[in-house]
């Protein structure tokens, strides 16, 4: 009885100007997932997307944090509703509240 609409097809909610699903900032889980995934990529030899001279000898985690704050990562977040509708949100559209707290 749970899934009464078995033939429901999820659709993407498209909005150019605003975030429709969820808050307009990163959740702590999204932030941790992005930074962790990017730090892993950097530790496996991925190129740094920002000025590399200032980060010589720094941890991949520190570099990933700075890349996220600079919003240079070509990553989108997929947020879903319970009915499986979703929105793909580029990180450039989201505010980073954690970064604002640290300054």
C-alpha positions as CSV (number, residue, x, y, z in Angstrom):
1,X,0.0,0.0,0.0
2,X,3.0,2.3,0.5
3,X,3.7,2.9,-3.2
4,X,0.3,3.5,-4.7
5,X,1.7,5.1,-7.8
6,X,4.1,2.5,-9.1
7,X,4.2,3.9,-12.6
8,X,5.2,7.4,-11.4
9,X,8.2,8.8,-13.3
10,X,10.4,11.2,-11.3
11,X,10.8,14.6,-13.0
12,X,13.5,17.2,-12.7
13,X,12.4,20.5,-11.1
14,X,14.1,23.2,-13.2
15,X,14.6,26.7,-11.8
16,X,17.3,29.0,-13.1
17,X,17.1,31.6,-10.4
18,X,16.4,29.8,-7.1
19,X,16.7,26.6,-5.2
20,X,13.3,24.9,-5.1
21,X,14.2,21.8,-2.9
22,X,15.8,22.3,0.5
23,X,17.7,25.3,1.9
24,X,19.6,27.8,-0.2
25,X,22.9,26.7,1.5
26,X,24.9,23.6,1.8
27,X,23.8,21.1,4.5
28,X,26.6,19.8,6.7
29,X,26.2,16.4,4.9
30,X,26.5,17.9,1.4
31,X,29.5,19.9,2.5
32,X,31.2,16.9,4.1
33,X,30.5,14.7,1.0
34,X,31.9,17.3,-1.4
35,X,35.0,18.1,0.6
36,X,35.7,14.4,1.2
37,X,35.3,13.3,-2.4
38,X,37.4,16.2,-3.7
39,X,40.2,15.5,-1.1
40,X,40.2,11.9,-2.3
41,X,40.5,13.0,-5.9
42,X,43.4,15.3,-5.0
43,X,45.2,12.6,-3.0
44,X,45.0,10.3,-6.1
45,X,46.6,13.0,-8.3
46,X,43.8,15.1,-9.6
47,X,44.9,18.6,-10.7
48,X,44.3,21.5,-8.3
49,X,41.7,24.0,-9.7
50,X,43.1,27.1,-8.0
51,X,46.5,28.8,-7.6
52,X,48.8,25.9,-6.6
53,X,51.8,28.0,-5.3
54,X,50.1,28.8,-2.0
55,X,49.2,25.2,-1.3
56,X,52.6,23.5,-1.6
57,X,52.8,20.9,1.1
58,X,49.2,21.4,2.3
59,X,46.8,18.6,3.0
60,X,44.4,17.6,0.3
61,X,41.6,18.3,2.8
62,X,42.7,21.9,3.2
63,X,42.9,22.4,-0.6
64,X,39.5,20.8,-1.1
65,X,38.0,23.2,1.5
66,X,39.5,26.2,-0.2
67,X,38.3,25.0,-3.7
68,X,34.8,24.6,-2.3
69,X,34.8,28.1,-0.7
70,X,36.1,29.5,-4.1
71,X,33.3,27.7,-5.9
72,X,35.5,26.5,-8.7
73,X,34.4,22.8,-8.5
74,X,32.3,21.6,-11.4
75,X,29.9,19.7,-9.1
76,X,26.1,19.7,-8.9
77,X,24.1,18.5,-5.9
78,X,21.0,16.3,-6.5
79,X,18.3,17.0,-4.0
80,X,15.3,14.7,-4.0
81,X,11.8,14.9,-2.6
82,X,10.0,11.9,-1.1
83,X,8.1,11.4,-4.3
84,X,11.4,11.1,-6.2
85,X,11.2,14.5,-7.9
86,X,14.6,16.1,-7.9
87,X,16.6,19.2,-8.6
88,X,20.2,19.4,-9.8
89,X,21.8,22.4,-8.2
90,X,25.3,23.6,-9.2
91,X,27.4,24.6,-6.2
92,X,27.7,28.1,-7.5
93,X,24.1,28.7,-6.6
94,X,24.4,27.7,-3.0
95,X,25.6,29.8,-0.1
96,X,28.4,28.3,2.2
97,X,27.3,29.2,5.7
98,X,30.1,27.2,7.3
99,X,32.7,29.4,5.5
100,X,31.0,32.6,6.7
101,X,31.1,31.3,10.3
102,X,34.9,30.8,10.2
103,X,35.7,34.3,9.1
